[in-house]
Amino acid sequence: MKPEVKKLILSNLPYLIFVYLFGKLGQAYRLAAGVDLSEKLLHFMDGCSAAFANAAPSFHPFDLLIGVAGAAALRLMVYCKSKNAKKYRKGEEYGSARWGTAKDIAPYIDPNFDNNILLTQTERLTMNNRPKDPKTARNKNVLVIGGSGSGKTRFFVKPNLMQCVSKDYPTSFVITDPKGSLIGEVGQLLVRSGYRVKVLNTINFSKSMRYNPFRYIHSEKDILKLVNTLICNTKGEGEKSAEDFWVSATRSQAVKSLRTGNGFPLFGELIV
């Protein structure tokens, strides 16, 4: 049975009681002595005594008609009243915001501790992008704001790096570490967990891995791509745009080529 049909049946099931009661009233009216309405109403109580003497419902067409009509009219009244009812939020005149509880966060936590993003000591967020209840699906973007020494690395970055042991949701990490302490503190943990650790240290190149772009050149397009990358990353901005290294180098090379091609001596050749 579809949920909509089941909900409709359950919401209207109590009205069968009113079908029974209104049917009994119809039976009482029918059994009351008299021919016209005034005589029937005069002896209506006698009819009620006769109708309710037997608790079994009456299946006489007139009684069933009165029972169904009365219950339907009552259901219509309830429906109209509920549609026109004003929604009051007593006690929430100044808002309903509150601190979350363990019950609120529970649907968002994976039962396996290793499969979560650690937010606090008690609050976590599952790494599963397709939980059983789609309403609990959340993106995994976390913004942590704090001043120097407030514990951003100690209480958020490090605990989540230690989640590298998760087998169900293996994750890659890209870390910017201005202090340069994380590689020494969690590097061995990552290696033992099967990670390949690569380090780019722009302060001390003796402790940094290298990148040779020429190993990735396989066609003329790759050469052009490399040249454009170098030019874009050395181009000045704003006031420094006039100090463009590659523009100056190109100008010097052009002057040198023109001098060489026309027989003019270079500056170095004039020095004895």
C-alpha positions in Angstrom: 0.0 0.0 0.0 1.3 3.4 -0.9 2.1 5.8 2.0 -0.3 8.4 0.8 -3.2 5.9 0.7 -2.3 4.5 4.1 -2.1 8.0 5.6 -5.5 8.9 4.1 -7.2 5.7 5.5 -5.7 6.2 9.0 -6.7 9.8 9.2 -10.4 9.0 8.2 -10.7 5.8 10.2 -12.0 7.4 13.4 -15.0 8.8 11.5 -16.4 5.3 11.3 -17.5 5.9 14.9 -19.5 8.9 13.8 -21.0 6.9 10.9 -22.3 4.5 13.6 -23.6 7.2 15.9 -25.3 9.2 13.2 -26.8 5.9 11.8 -28.3 5.2 15.2 -29.8 8.7 15.3 -31.3 8.0 11.8 -32.6 4.7 13.1 -34.1 6.5 16.2 -35.9 9.0 13.9 -37.2 6.2 11.7 -38.5 4.2 14.6 -40.1 7.2 16.3 -43.9 7.2 16.2 -45.6 9.7 13.8 -46.0 10.6 10.2 -44.7 14.1 9.8 -41.6 15.8 11.1 -43.2 17.4 14.2 -44.7 14.1 15.4 -41.3 12.3 14.8 -39.5 14.9 16.8 -42.1 14.7 19.6 -41.5 10.9 20.0 -37.7 11.1 19.1 -36.6 10.0 22.6 -38.8 6.9 22.4 -37.1 6.2 19.1 -33.6 6.6 20.7 -34.5 4.0 23.4 -35.6 1.6 20.7 -32.5 2.2 18.5 -29.9 2.0 21.3 -31.6 -1.0 22.9 -29.5 -3.1 20.5 -25.8 -2.0 20.1 -25.5 -3.6 16.7 -25.4 -1.1 13.8 -28.4 -0.7 11.5 -28.0 -1.5 7.8 -31.3 0.0 6.8 -30.6 2.3 3.7 -32.1 5.4 5.5 -30.0 4.8 8.6 -26.8 4.3 6.5 -27.5 7.4 4.5 -27.9 9.5 7.7 -24.7 8.0 9.2 -22.6 8.6 6.1 -24.0 12.1 5.5 -23.5 13.1 9.2 -19.9 11.8 9.3 -19.0 13.4 6.0 -20.4 16.8 7.1 -18.4 16.5 10.3 -15.2 15.6 8.4 -15.8 18.6 6.1 -16.1 20.9 9.1 -12.9 19.7 10.6 -11.1 20.1 7.3 -12.2 23.7 6.8 -11.3 24.6 10.3 -7.8 23.1 10.0 -7.2 25.0 6.7 -8.3 28.3 8.1 -6.6 27.8 11.5 -3.9 30.4 12.4 -0.5 29.0 13.3 0.6 30.3 16.6 4.2 29.8 18.0 3.7 30.6 21.6 6.9 31.2 23.5 8.9 31.8 20.3 8.1 35.4 19.8 11.8 36.3 19.9 12.9 33.4 17.8 13.4 29.7 18.2 17.2 29.3 17.8 18.9 27.1 20.4 22.1 25.2 21.0 22.1 21.8 19.3 22.1 18.6 21.4 23.6 15.2 20.9 20.2 14.1 19.6 20.3 16.7 16.8 23.8 15.7 15.5 23.3 11.9 15.9 21.8 11.4 12.3 24.8 13.0 10.7 27.4 10.8 12.5 28.7 7.5 10.9 28.6 4.6 13.4 32.3 3.8 12.4 34.4 6.5 14.2 37.1 6.4 11.5 34.6 7.4 8.7 33.9 10.9 10.1 35.2 14.4 9.9 36.0 15.3 13.5 34.4 18.7 14.5 34.6 18.5 18.3 35.1 15.9 20.9 31.4 14.8 20.6 30.3 16.2 17.2 31.3 14.5 13.9 30.2 14.5 10.3 30.0 11.3 8.2 32.2 11.1 5.0 29.4 9.1 3.3 28.0 11.3 0.5 24.9 9.0 0.2 23.6 8.2 3.7 20.5 6.1 4.2 18.4 9.2 4.9 19.1 11.7 2.1 18.0 14.6 4.3 21.2 14.1 6.4 23.5 14.5 3.4 25.8 17.5 3.9 28.8 18.8 1.9 32.2 18.4 3.5 33.4 22.0 3.5 34.5 23.2 6.9 35.6 26.8 7.7 37.7 27.2 10.8 38.4 30.8 12.0 40.8 31.6 14.8 43.7 33.8 15.7 47.3 32.7 16.1 47.7 30.0 18.8 43.9 29.4 19.0 44.4 25.7 18.2 43.3 25.4 14.5 46.1 23.0 13.8 46.2 21.2 17.1 42.4 20.7 17.5 41.2 20.4 13.9 43.9 19.7 11.4 45.8 17.1 13.3 42.8 15.0 14.5 41.4 14.9 11.0 44.8 13.9 9.5 44.8 11.0 12.0 41.6 9.8 10.3 43.8 8.6 7.5 43.3 5.1 8.9 39.8 4.9 7.4 39.4 2.0 5.0 35.9 2.8 3.7 36.7 6.4 2.7 40.4 6.8 1.9 41.2 10.5 1.5 44.0 12.5 0.0 45.3 15.5 1.9 46.7 18.8 0.6 48.1 20.8 3.5 49.5 24.3 3.6 51.8 24.4 6.7 53.4 27.9 7.2 55.0 26.7 10.5 56.5 23.6 8.9 55.9 21.4 11.9 53.2 19.0 10.6 55.5 16.9 8.4 57.6 16.0 11.4 54.6 15.4 13.7 52.3 13.3 11.4 54.5 12.4 8.5 55.4 9.0 9.8 51.8 8.2 10.6 50.8 8.9 7.0 53.6 6.7 5.7 52.7 3.8 8.0 49.1 4.2 6.7 50.2 3.7 3.1 50.3 7.3 2.0 53.0 8.7 -0.4 54.1 12.0 1.3 55.4 14.8 -1.0 56.8 18.0 0.4 57.4 21.4 -1.2 59.5 23.6 1.0 60.1 27.0 -0.5 62.1 28.2 2.5 64.7 25.3 2.7 65.0 23.6 -0.7 67.4 21.1 0.8 64.3 19.6 2.6 62.1 19.9 -0.4 61.2 17.6 -3.3 61.8 18.8 -6.8 59.6 19.0 -9.9 61.2 18.7 -13.3 58.7 20.0 -15.9 60.9 18.8 -18.8 60.1 15.2 -17.9 56.5 15.9 -18.9 57.2 17.4 -22.3 56.1 15.1 -25.1 55.0 17.5 -27.9 55.3 21.1 -29.1 52.0 21.9 -27.3 53.6 20.9 -24.0 56.5 23.3 -24.7 54.1 26.2 -25.4 52.1 25.3 -22.3 55.2 25.4 -20.1 56.4 28.7 -21.6 53.0 30.4 -21.1 53.0 29.1 -17.5 56.4 30.6 -16.7 55.4 33.9 -18.3 52.1 34.1 -16.5 53.7 33.4 -13.1 56.5 36.0 -13.5 54.3 38.8 -14.8 54.1 41.8 -12.6 50.8 43.3 -11.4 49.8 46.9 -10.9 52.8 49.2 -10.4 55.1 46.2 -11.1 53.6 45.4 -14.4 56.3 47.6 -16.1 59.0 45.4 -14.5 57.8 42.3 -16.5 60.8 40.0 -16.6 59.9 38.2 -19.8 59.1 41.3 -21.7 62.5 42.8 -20.7 64.3 39.5 -21.6 62.5 39.4 -25.0 63.5 43.0 -25.7 67.1 42.3 -24.8 67.2 39.2 -27.0 65.7 41.0 -29.9 68.3 43.8 -29.6 71.1 41.2 -29.4 69.8 39.4 -32.5 69.5 42.6 -34.5 73.0 43.8 -33.6 74.5 40.4 -34.4 72.6 40.2 -37.7 73.8 43.7 -38.8 77.4 43.4 -37.8 77.2 45.8 -34.8 79.6 44.9 -32.0 78.1 43.8 -28.7 78.9 45.6 -25.5 81.0 42.7 -24.3 83.1 42.8 -27.4 84.0 46.4 -26.9 85.7 45.6 -23.5 89.3 44.7 -23.9 
